[in-house]
Amino acid sequence: FEGPAGVLTCNAKGAWRGEITCNPVPCGELLIPDATMEAGCSAVFGETCKVQCDDGYTLSDDSDDSYSCNVKGFWEGTANCIRKDCGDLVLPIANTKCKSSKFGSQCVARCPNGYDESKA
């Protein structure tokens, strides 16, 4: 046998005495960059918990949205949250300069000669 053991004894009345309490192995807190585990997940053996990416992040195409707590107390899964991509910034007249199009990035936009910048 594997796991914790308890001793139960057949007594003189022909009934079993003693007890054992079996609790699922805990996996502990799931730490994934830029993500959190769903509320209410008990994080113990046999539990599958959903992962939610933080604001501005999304799951990469090659990852799952859940992790499972295995028999040894380790999380199994492949959630990978990446910064959302806004795509190329295209403005009708203004010229733009961007280092990145990912969440949190900033671009500089300038009106060409002959145009004034209007504040919206």
PyMOL commands that set and color helices and strands:
alter all, ss='L'
color gray80, all
select strands_A, chain A and resi 9-10+16-17+35-37+48-53+57-59+66-69+75-77+81-83+95-98+107-110
alter strands_A, ss='S'
color yellow, strands_A
deselect
rebuild
show_as cartoon
